[in-house]
């Protein structure tokens, strides 16, 4: 189980990963590499869902989150 503080740390990591993947997606789009764009968007969807779950725990009443 992760404490709220550990979740907040994980959220910062996921947010950084999200920026990296967005930058990568834009790079691949500029190159015309649609396969790279598709890969990046899949990762972005997963990271966004993970971040949403963490936010719901931090903003809710739950004391911890099983990761």
WOWOWO-V510046 format. One record per backbone hydrogen bond with DSSP energy under -1.0 kcal/mol. NH is the residue of the N-H (numbers start at 1). CO is the residue of the C=O. Records with the same first field share a line. If there is no record, write none. Layout:
NH=CO, CO
This chain:
2=65
7=3
8=4
9=5
10=6
11=7
12=8
13=9
14=10
15=11
16=12
17=13
18=14
19=15
20=16
21=17
22=18
23=19
24=20
25=21
26=22
27=23
28=24
29=25
30=26
31=27
33=28
34=32
37=33
38=34
39=35
40=36
41=37
42=38
43=39
44=40
45=41
46=42
47=43
48=44
49=45
50=46
51=47
52=48
53=49
54=50
55=51
56=52
57=53
58=54
59=55
65=2
